[in-house]
Each structure stands twice: as structure tokens, then as C-alpha cells.
Amino acid sequence: MADTGAPVKDGRVSWDEYFMAIARVVASRSTCDRKFVGSVIVRDRTILSTGYNGSIRGMPHCSEVGHMMDEGHCVATIHAETNALVQAAKNGVAINGATIYVTASPCWNCFKMITNAGIVRIAYGEFYRDNRIFDVAAKLNVELLHLPPPVST
């Protein structure tokens, strides 16, 4: 269910703002301090799965042993979007037709997995590095929605 992002008449935050705020809380669990990212998969205003960036289950975290760097990227970390997809699959949760809220726009590999999983809407906080997602999302009719973090006063 799409949302305009505007506050409802009674002053509450919109559903999009609500789920993005939850994604920001999920990001606080990240264990790779190079980028704290959280994601929430939602359908019909119900949370189906969450994920944050961190190491392979059972392996030490970057926050404990440092980063495994390859060409400027930490490759020990599984991205938040992938972790949310894996959690849904592990628990047998269907995500076709869902929206994913991510605190940073998906990288190319995560974008490909998100769309192949049947997610039809990607709401992201900050833009993160890969412009290819815009053209391909338009071709696939996948909605991209930029929801920047609220401005602190």
C-alpha cells in the first residue's frame, strides 16, 4: 500500500515515516561501523522481516575483530537488505508485493536481490553510490521513494 509520506490529519507521522524510523532503529544493531544500515520489509502495514548489516551468523563482528577490506569495501559484512531477505526466507515469510524501507539506497547486488524477491517498492533514506538502480527500477515498475532523515533542530 503506497503512502504519500505526508502527516495524517491528526498530526501522526505517515506510515512511510513510521517504517523508516523503525529501519533507523534496526540500523542501530549494525556491527560494521563503516556504515550503519537497517531495513524493514512491510506489506499491508505489517512488518514481515528486518535486517541490519553485520557478519555471517556465528562469525566475529567487525566491531570485535576489525574489517575485512577488499577494494575499499568491507566484505565481511552482509548488507541489511540481504539480511532482511534471508530472515524472511529462513522463516518462510512471503514478501512478494512488499515494500522495503532501507536507511541507505541499495547497492547494485542488493537491488537485484530485492527485485527478484518480488519487492515492488523501495523507500530509502540517504542515497548510497549506485545510480543504476534508477533506470532499472523504472524499467521494472519498481517504485523508488527517497525519504531523507528528518532535519534535526
MDTraj code that builds the backbone (N, CA, C; nanometers):
import mdtraj as md
import numpy as np

residues = "MET ALA ASP THR GLY ALA PRO VAL LYS ASP GLY ARG VAL SER TRP ASP GLU TYR PHE MET ALA ILE ALA ARG VAL VAL ALA SER ARG SER THR CYS ASP ARG LYS PHE VAL GLY SER VAL ILE VAL ARG ASP ARG THR ILE LEU SER THR GLY TYR ASN GLY SER ILE ARG GLY MET PRO HIS CYS SER GLU VAL GLY HIS MET MET ASP GLU GLY HIS CYS VAL ALA THR ILE HIS ALA GLU THR ASN ALA LEU VAL GLN ALA ALA LYS ASN GLY VAL ALA ILE ASN GLY ALA THR ILE TYR VAL THR ALA SER PRO CYS TRP ASN CYS PHE LYS MET ILE THR ASN ALA GLY ILE VAL ARG ILE ALA TYR GLY GLU PHE TYR ARG ASP ASN ARG ILE PHE ASP VAL ALA ALA LYS LEU ASN VAL GLU LEU LEU HIS LEU PRO PRO PRO VAL SER THR".split()
xyz = np.array([
    [0.0849, -0.1177, 0.0000],
    [0.0000, 0.0000, 0.0000],
    [0.0888, 0.1231, 0.0000],
    [0.0751, 0.2048, -0.1003],
    [0.1567, 0.3258, -0.1137],
    [0.1132, 0.4303, -0.0116],
    [0.2039, 0.5173, 0.0212],
    [0.1786, 0.6227, 0.1176],
    [0.2401, 0.7501, 0.0625],
    [0.1746, 0.8601, 0.0839],
    [0.2247, 0.9868, 0.0305],
    [0.3398, 1.0426, 0.1127],
    [0.3565, 0.9962, 0.2347],
    [0.4624, 1.0478, 0.3201],
    [0.4197, 1.1686, 0.4015],
    [0.3043, 1.2266, 0.3690],
    [0.2559, 1.3439, 0.4418],
    [0.1941, 1.3013, 0.5751],
    [0.2085, 1.3849, 0.6781],
    [0.1455, 1.3518, 0.8054],
    [-0.0065, 1.3414, 0.7890],
    [-0.0659, 1.2505, 0.8646],
    [-0.2106, 1.2387, 0.8615],
    [-0.2720, 1.3557, 0.9357],
    [-0.4020, 1.3739, 0.9205],
    [-0.4686, 1.4931, 0.9740],
    [-0.4533, 1.5100, 1.1244],
    [-0.4396, 1.4007, 1.1986],
    [-0.4298, 1.4142, 1.3441],
    [-0.2869, 1.4392, 1.3929],
    [-0.1926, 1.4656, 1.3002],
    [-0.0570, 1.5010, 1.3384],
    [0.0380, 1.3828, 1.3515],
    [-0.0117, 1.2609, 1.3376],
    [0.0774, 1.1455, 1.3458],
    [0.1646, 1.1392, 1.2211],
    [0.2784, 1.0721, 1.2319],
    [0.3637, 1.0544, 1.1152],
    [0.2952, 0.9616, 1.0161],
    [0.3347, 0.9744, 0.8902],
    [0.2804, 0.8855, 0.7868],
    [0.3333, 0.7436, 0.8086],
    [0.2725, 0.6468, 0.7422],
    [0.3199, 0.5088, 0.7501],
    [0.4626, 0.4986, 0.6979],
    [0.4928, 0.5694, 0.5894],
    [0.6288, 0.5661, 0.5359],
    [0.7293, 0.6173, 0.6387],
    [0.6985, 0.7283, 0.7029],
    [0.7884, 0.7831, 0.8050],
    [0.8020, 0.6870, 0.9234],
    [0.6918, 0.6248, 0.9602],
    [0.6899, 0.5292, 1.0714],
    [0.7834, 0.4116, 1.0443],
    [0.7688, 0.3489, 0.9272],
    [0.8519, 0.2324, 0.8973],
    [0.9974, 0.2706, 0.8731],
    [1.0221, 0.3890, 0.8178],
    [1.1602, 0.4328, 0.8013],
    [1.2234, 0.4599, 0.9376],
    [1.1476, 0.5134, 1.0305],
    [1.2001, 0.5348, 1.1657],
    [1.2364, 0.4004, 1.2301],
    [1.1566, 0.2988, 1.2062],
    [1.1883, 0.1648, 1.2576],
    [1.3164, 0.1137, 1.1922],
    [1.3328, 0.1369, 1.0621],
    [1.4558, 0.0952, 0.9938],
    [1.5775, 0.1630, 1.0566],
    [1.5631, 0.2887, 1.0969],
    [1.6749, 0.3581, 1.1623],
    [1.7073, 0.2940, 1.2970],
    [1.6069, 0.2487, 1.3694],
    [1.6324, 0.1785, 1.4961],
    [1.6998, 0.0444, 1.4680],
    [1.6530, -0.0269, 1.3661],
    [1.7146, -0.1544, 1.3284],
    [1.8631, -0.1318, 1.2952],
    [1.8947, -0.0216, 1.2270],
    [2.0337, 0.0095, 1.1910],
    [2.1224, 0.0209, 1.3145],
    [2.0652, 0.0564, 1.4275],
    [2.1448, 0.0718, 1.5493],
    [2.2015, -0.0620, 1.5981],
    [2.1549, -0.1741, 1.5420],
    [2.2083, -0.3064, 1.5748],
    [2.3274, -0.3438, 1.4862],
    [2.3574, -0.2634, 1.3830],
    [2.4662, -0.2945, 1.2904],
    [2.5968, -0.3146, 1.3651],
    [2.6777, -0.4084, 1.3132],
    [2.8051, -0.4383, 1.3794],
    [2.9249, -0.4021, 1.2932],
    [2.9025, -0.3402, 1.1779],
    [3.0119, -0.2887, 1.0952],
    [3.0042, -0.1364, 1.1032],
    [3.1007, -0.0774, 1.1709],
    [3.0928, 0.0665, 1.1971],
    [3.1281, 0.1532, 1.0765],
    [3.1561, 0.0927, 0.9624],
    [3.1797, 0.1723, 0.8419],
    [3.0494, 0.2299, 0.7893],
    [2.9383, 0.1624, 0.8123],
    [2.8073, 0.2103, 0.7666],
    [2.7008, 0.1376, 0.8483],
    [2.6205, 0.2112, 0.9203],
    [2.5112, 0.1536, 0.9973],
    [2.3851, 0.1595, 0.9107],
    [2.3372, 0.0436, 0.8666],
    [2.2220, 0.0380, 0.7776],
    [2.1200, -0.0587, 0.8350],
    [1.9927, -0.0199, 0.8261],
    [1.8833, -0.1063, 0.8689],
    [1.7785, -0.1149, 0.7606],
    [1.7059, -0.2258, 0.7593],
    [1.5987, -0.2421, 0.6615],
    [1.4800, -0.3125, 0.7261],
    [1.3628, -0.2792, 0.6742],
    [1.2370, -0.3369, 0.7216],
    [1.1542, -0.3696, 0.5987],
    [1.1058, -0.4932, 0.5903],
    [1.0178, -0.5334, 0.4804],
    [0.8752, -0.5339, 0.5332],
    [0.7869, -0.4664, 0.4591],
    [0.6498, -0.4425, 0.5049],
    [0.5516, -0.4723, 0.3924],
    [0.4405, -0.5335, 0.4277],
    [0.3281, -0.5445, 0.3350],
    [0.2001, -0.5247, 0.4156],
    [0.1076, -0.4502, 0.3598],
    [-0.0200, -0.4209, 0.4261],
    [0.0006, -0.3655, 0.5670],
    [0.0972, -0.2754, 0.5785],
    [0.1279, -0.2071, 0.7049],
    [0.1666, -0.3042, 0.8173],
    [0.2220, -0.4191, 0.7783],
    [0.2670, -0.5203, 0.8734],
    [0.4139, -0.5518, 0.8458],
    [0.4954, -0.5505, 0.9499],
    [0.6369, -0.5830, 0.9353],
    [0.6517, -0.7328, 0.9129],
    [0.7203, -0.7676, 0.8036],
    [0.7431, -0.9077, 0.7689],
    [0.8828, -0.9546, 0.8077],
    [0.9810, -0.8646, 0.8017],
    [1.1190, -0.9019, 0.8281],
    [1.2017, -0.7760, 0.8501],
    [1.3117, -0.7923, 0.9206],
    [1.4065, -0.6826, 0.9399],
    [1.5476, -0.7344, 0.9171],
    [1.6401, -0.6428, 0.8942],
    [1.7802, -0.6809, 0.8809],
    [1.8703, -0.5613, 0.9022],
    [1.9904, -0.5890, 0.9476],
    [2.0922, -0.4852, 0.9610],
    [2.2238, -0.5429, 0.9118],
    [2.3200, -0.4566, 0.8811],
    [2.4468, -0.5075, 0.8298],
    [2.5325, -0.5628, 0.9431],
    [2.5856, -0.6817, 0.9169],
    [2.6687, -0.7491, 1.0148],
    [2.7325, -0.8725, 0.9545],
    [2.8156, -0.9377, 1.0310],
    [2.8912, -1.0526, 0.9844],
    [2.8039, -1.1763, 0.9682],
    [2.8615, -1.2779, 0.9069],
    [2.7949, -1.4072, 0.8928],
    [2.7596, -1.4576, 1.0327],
    [2.6400, -1.5130, 1.0462],
    [2.5948, -1.5657, 1.1761],
    [2.7012, -1.6611, 1.2325],
    [2.7413, -1.6364, 1.3562],
    [2.8403, -1.7211, 1.4222],
    [2.9847, -1.6762, 1.4043],
    [3.0071, -1.5790, 1.3168],
    [3.1421, -1.5272, 1.2949],
    [3.1609, -1.3986, 1.3759],
    [3.2861, -1.3642, 1.4087],
    [3.3080, -1.2398, 1.4835],
    [3.2677, -1.1182, 1.4006],
    [3.2242, -1.0168, 1.4684],
    [3.1795, -0.8937, 1.4035],
    [3.2965, -0.7993, 1.3803],
    [3.2791, -0.7107, 1.2825],
    [3.3804, -0.6078, 1.2540],
    [3.4100, -0.5267, 1.3800],
    [3.3057, -0.5026, 1.4585],
    [3.3235, -0.4235, 1.5800],
    [3.4135, -0.4956, 1.6817],
    [3.4328, -0.6271, 1.6625],
    [3.5166, -0.7055, 1.7534],
    [3.6571, -0.7310, 1.6973],
    [3.6679, -0.7578, 1.5656],
    [3.7956, -0.8015, 1.5091],
    [3.8455, -0.7134, 1.3954],
    [3.7733, -0.6095, 1.3606],
    [3.8140, -0.5234, 1.2506],
    [3.7485, -0.5645, 1.1198],
    [3.7829, -0.4916, 1.0161],
    [3.7179, -0.5087, 0.8857],
    [3.7984, -0.5996, 0.7938],
    [3.7278, -0.6683, 0.7056],
    [3.7905, -0.7468, 0.6004],
    [3.7753, -0.6651, 0.4725],
    [3.8771, -0.5872, 0.4403],
    [3.8669, -0.4908, 0.3314],
    [3.9103, -0.5508, 0.1972],
    [3.8339, -0.5162, 0.0940],
    [3.8645, -0.5555, -0.0433],
    [3.8221, -0.4396, -0.1331],
    [3.9190, -0.3745, -0.1969],
    [3.8932, -0.2617, -0.2859],
    [3.8064, -0.1535, -0.2196],
    [3.8386, -0.1230, -0.0958],
    [3.7706, -0.0162, -0.0246],
    [3.6377, -0.0531, 0.0392],
    [3.5995, -0.1801, 0.0340],
    [3.4721, -0.2240, 0.0915],
    [3.4979, -0.3333, 0.1948],
    [3.4183, -0.3334, 0.2999],
    [3.4256, -0.4401, 0.3988],
    [3.3435, -0.5573, 0.3456],
    [3.4092, -0.6676, 0.3151],
    [3.3396, -0.7833, 0.2571],
    [3.3000, -0.8865, 0.3622],
    [3.3290, -0.8597, 0.4885],
    [3.2827, -0.9491, 0.5949],
    [3.1348, -0.9246, 0.6237],
    [3.0878, -0.8078, 0.5882],
    [2.9523, -0.7653, 0.6232],
    [2.8498, -0.8092, 0.5202],
    [2.7405, -0.8618, 0.5700],
    [2.6230, -0.8907, 0.4870],
    [2.5334, -0.7686, 0.4991],
    [2.4883, -0.7162, 0.3872],
    [2.4098, -0.5928, 0.3878],
    [2.2738, -0.6131, 0.4537],
    [2.2201, -0.5041, 0.5050],
    [2.0928, -0.5055, 0.5774],
    [1.9793, -0.5631, 0.4931],
    [1.9733, -0.5232, 0.3653],
    [1.8664, -0.5700, 0.2779],
    [1.8745, -0.7208, 0.2587],
    [1.9960, -0.7712, 0.2375],
    [2.0159, -0.9151, 0.2210],
    [1.9764, -0.9882, 0.3481],
    [2.0164, -0.9353, 0.4628],
    [1.9789, -0.9996, 0.5890],
    [1.8274, -1.0032, 0.6082],
    [1.7569, -0.8985, 0.5679],
    [1.6100, -0.8989, 0.5783],
    [1.5492, -1.0032, 0.4844],
    [1.6023, -1.0132, 0.3618],
    [1.5539, -1.1152, 0.2673],
    [1.5803, -1.2559, 0.3204],
    [1.6998, -1.2779, 0.3742],
    [1.7372, -1.4090, 0.4272],
    [1.6506, -1.4444, 0.5477],
    [1.6256, -1.3477, 0.6351],
    [1.5417, -1.3735, 0.7520],
    [1.4018, -1.4150, 0.7084],
    [1.3473, -1.3472, 0.6088],
    [1.2142, -1.3835, 0.5587],
    [1.2158, -1.5257, 0.5025],
    [1.3159, -1.5572, 0.4214],
    [1.3251, -1.6914, 0.3626],
    [1.3413, -1.7975, 0.4710],
    [1.4276, -1.7711, 0.5675],
    [1.4534, -1.8669, 0.6760],
    [1.3261, -1.8977, 0.7548],
    [1.2421, -1.7959, 0.7697],
    [1.1190, -1.8123, 0.8477],
    [0.9961, -1.8427, 0.7623],
    [1.0152, -1.8605, 0.6313],
    [0.9039, -1.8956, 0.5432],
    [0.8032, -1.7835, 0.5238],
    [0.8507, -1.6597, 0.5227],
    [0.7626, -1.5436, 0.5090],
    [0.7632, -1.4967, 0.3640],
    [0.6474, -1.4969, 0.2999],
    [0.6358, -1.4500, 0.1618],
    [0.6449, -1.2977, 0.1597],
    [0.7284, -1.2447, 0.0709],
    [0.7480, -1.0996, 0.0642],
    [0.7104, -1.0417, -0.0714],
    [0.6562, -1.1229, -0.1599],
    [0.6155, -1.0755, -0.2921],
    [0.5157, -0.9599, -0.2773],
    [0.5382, -0.8528, -0.3502],
    [0.4488, -0.7376, -0.3458],
    [0.4735, -0.6423, -0.2298],
    [0.5799, -0.6644, -0.1543],
    [0.6076, -0.5836, -0.0346],
    [0.6862, -0.4575, -0.0675],
    [0.7018, -0.3748, 0.0346],
    [0.7878, -0.2571, 0.0331],
    [0.9045, -0.2851, 0.1260],
    [1.0243, -0.2403, 0.0868],
    [1.1388, -0.2466, 0.1769],
    [1.1797, -0.1033, 0.2108],
    [1.1987, -0.0771, 0.3382],
    [1.2472, 0.0509, 0.3882],
    [1.3933, 0.0290, 0.4263],
    [1.4829, 0.1102, 0.3695],
    [1.6263, 0.0952, 0.3922],
    [1.6835, 0.2325, 0.4236],
    [1.7685, 0.2379, 0.5236],
    [1.8225, 0.3679, 0.5637],
    [1.9194, 0.4253, 0.4605],
    [1.9733, 0.3421, 0.3713],
    [2.0579, 0.3875, 0.2601],
    [2.0119, 0.3128, 0.1352],
    [2.0147, 0.3790, 0.0210],
    [1.9691, 0.3136, -0.1017],
    [2.0497, 0.1865, -0.1259],
    [1.9870, 0.0847, -0.1842],
    [2.0565, -0.0434, -0.2003],
    [2.1704, -0.0367, -0.3018],
    [2.2751, -0.1133, -0.2741],
    [2.3814, -0.1312, -0.3719],
    [2.3246, -0.2132, -0.4882],
    [2.4003, -0.2237, -0.5932],
    [2.3540, -0.2939, -0.7126],
    [2.3162, -0.4396, -0.6822],
    [2.4010, -0.5114, -0.6077],
    [2.3700, -0.6515, -0.5772],
    [2.2449, -0.6659, -0.4914],
    [2.2296, -0.5815, -0.3915],
    [2.1091, -0.5874, -0.3081],
    [1.9852, -0.5504, -0.3889],
    [1.9985, -0.4500, -0.4758],
    [1.8866, -0.4105, -0.5606],
    [1.8386, -0.5285, -0.6449],
    [1.9314, -0.6022, -0.7041],
    [1.8948, -0.7170, -0.7868],
    [1.8214, -0.8224, -0.7044],
    [1.8684, -0.8492, -0.5835],
    [1.8018, -0.9479, -0.4977],
    [1.6631, -0.8997, -0.4550],
    [1.6532, -0.7729, -0.4200],
    [1.5249, -0.7154, -0.3774],
    [1.4212, -0.7310, -0.4876],
    [1.4570, -0.6948, -0.6101],
    [1.3597, -0.7014, -0.7196],
    [1.3268, -0.8454, -0.7561],
    [1.4257, -0.9340, -0.7530],
    [1.3977, -1.0744, -0.7833],
    [1.3114, -1.1399, -0.6761],
    [1.3142, -1.0870, -0.5551],
    [1.2306, -1.1396, -0.4473],
    [1.0851, -1.0942, -0.4602],
    [1.0576, -1.0040, -0.5547],
    [0.9203, -0.9590, -0.5772],
    [0.8822, -0.8336, -0.5026],
    [0.9786, -0.7674, -0.4407],
    [0.9500, -0.6407, -0.3727],
    [0.9246, -0.5356, -0.4794],
    [0.8175, -0.4591, -0.4631],
    [0.7738, -0.3666, -0.5681],
    [0.7977, -0.2202, -0.5338],
    [0.8467, -0.1958, -0.4122],
    [0.8650, -0.0570, -0.3684],
    [0.9841, -0.0510, -0.2750],
    [1.0746, 0.0430, -0.3022],
    [1.1940, 0.0609, -0.2203],
    [1.1941, 0.2043, -0.1693],
    [1.1820, 0.2199, -0.0380],
    [1.1922, 0.3509, 0.0250],
    [1.3297, 0.3566, 0.0912],
    [1.4051, 0.4615, 0.0605],
    [1.5408, 0.4694, 0.1134],
    [1.5644, 0.6056, 0.1767],
    [1.6564, 0.6073, 0.2738],
    [1.6930, 0.7310, 0.3414],
    [1.7941, 0.8083, 0.2603],
    [1.9209, 0.7841, 0.2842],
    [2.0245, 0.8551, 0.2087],
    [2.0563, 0.7803, 0.0794],
    [2.0995, 0.8549, -0.0225],
    [2.1452, 0.7899, -0.1453],
    [2.2841, 0.7348, -0.1209],
    [2.3054, 0.6099, -0.1640],
    [2.4338, 0.5440, -0.1421],
    [2.4865, 0.4876, -0.2727],
    [2.5576, 0.5615, -0.3470],
    [2.6536, 0.5285, -0.4500],
    [2.6079, 0.4704, -0.5828],
    [2.4958, 0.4030, -0.6023],
    [2.4729, 0.3338, -0.7290],
    [2.3537, 0.3882, -0.8058],
    [2.3820, 0.4641, -0.9114],
    [2.2765, 0.5240, -0.9934],
    [2.2048, 0.4245, -1.0836],
    [2.2616, 0.3055, -1.1056],
    [2.1982, 0.2067, -1.1935],
    [2.0581, 0.1684, -1.1469],
    [2.0355, 0.1778, -1.0176],
    [1.9046, 0.1348, -0.9657],
    [1.7902, 0.2184, -1.0228],
    [1.8148, 0.3443, -1.0545],
    [1.7073, 0.4324, -1.1009],
    [1.6540, 0.3900, -1.2373],
    [1.7420, 0.3667, -1.3328],
    [1.6983, 0.3255, -1.4666],
    [1.6320, 0.1888, -1.4643],
    [1.6926, 0.0948, -1.3943],
    [1.6376, -0.0408, -1.3921],
    [1.5055, -0.0449, -1.3159],
    [1.4945, 0.0286, -1.2077],
    [1.3677, 0.0326, -1.1335],
    [1.2551, 0.0843, -1.2228],
    [1.2834, 0.1870, -1.3025],
    [1.1818, 0.2413, -1.3934],
    [1.1397, 0.1361, -1.4956],
    [1.2351, 0.0610, -1.5488],
    [1.2032, -0.0440, -1.6464],
    [1.1202, -0.1559, -1.5852],
    [1.1411, -0.1825, -1.4566],
    [1.0722, -0.2922, -1.3881],
    [0.9452, -0.2482, -1.3159],
    [0.9128, -0.1194, -1.3216],
    [0.8000, -0.0646, -1.2460],
    [0.8148, -0.0856, -1.0955],
    [0.9368, -0.0749, -1.0478],
    [0.9636, -0.0784, -0.9041],
    [0.9713, 0.0662, -0.8583],
    [0.8867, 0.1020, -0.7644],
    [0.8846, 0.2406, -0.7153],
    [1.0029, 0.2651, -0.6232],
    [1.0729, 0.3746, -0.6450],
    [1.1782, 0.4204, -0.5558],
    [1.1299, 0.5480, -0.4882],
    [1.1379, 0.5511, -0.3576],
    [1.0923, 0.6658, -0.2803],
    [1.2045, 0.7123, -0.1885],
    [1.2475, 0.8387, -0.2065],
    [1.3518, 0.8945, -0.1212],
    [1.2864, 0.9552, 0.0019],
    [1.3212, 0.9030, 0.1182],
    [1.2725, 0.9537, 0.2468],
    [1.3932, 0.9947, 0.3303],
    [1.4431, 1.1164, 0.3076],
    [1.5635, 1.1563, 0.3824],
    [1.5358, 1.1631, 0.5325],
    [1.6413, 1.1466, 0.6113],
    [1.6237, 1.1564, 0.7562],
    [1.5685, 1.2935, 0.7936],
    [1.4907, 1.3000, 0.9007],
    [1.4384, 1.4304, 0.9429],
    [1.5520, 1.5239, 0.9804],
    [1.5298, 1.6496, 0.9565],
    [1.6281, 1.7524, 0.9892],
    [1.6227, 1.7767, 1.1395],
    [1.7389, 1.7686, 1.2039],
    [1.7453, 1.7953, 1.3478],
    [1.7420, 1.9446, 1.3724],
    [1.6728, 1.9841, 1.4775],
    [1.6678, 2.1261, 1.5122],
    [1.7393, 2.1531, 1.6412],
])
top = md.Topology()
chain = top.add_chain()
for i, resn in enumerate(residues, 1):
    res = top.add_residue(resn, chain, resSeq=i)
    for name in ("N", "CA", "C"):
        top.add_atom(name, md.element.get_by_symbol(name[0]), res)
traj = md.Trajectory(xyz[None], top)
